[in-house]
């Protein structure tokens, strides 16, 4: 009886203490902005992709292609900001424009230049680097997690039975 008293006291203290914060340190309305593209995962594992229309203390209204949906804040497990291919496209476009400008600059120094060929190859260069930048960006998943609910505190009591051993084991996670 005296061996199980400390374990029972710890379990009673944990059961009576207030729950630890279940967020990653911030509240959901503080990390979102109206008009932001988000990917929300709820408690049932459903993924909702859209733009934030409005944020209240209890729900988030997300515009979808089929309309809009309100998601209760207490059911949200994670909110991510999806990565667009825009930055890879612009980087590729910048590289293509730079190399094409250099090629045109070198062509002005040469004699007997076929300008049609120079401009056609420059246009192909721009399109090729733009597609390459977009393709490279598509290969990497750069989603950014804006909010993730923390683990909920749990206490488990398991029986321990063995040869000459009888008792219980308490496991705590927070």
Secondary structure, DSSP 4 states (H G I P E B T S, - for coil): -HHHHHHHHHHHHHHHSPPPP-SSSS-HHHH--TT-EEEEEETT--EEEEEEEEE-SSEEEEEETTEEEEEEGGGEEEEEEPPPSHHHHHHHHHHHHHHHHHHHHHHHHSSS--HHHHHHHHHHHHHHHHHHHHHHHHHS---EEEEEPPPPPEEEEEEEEETTEEEEEEEEE-
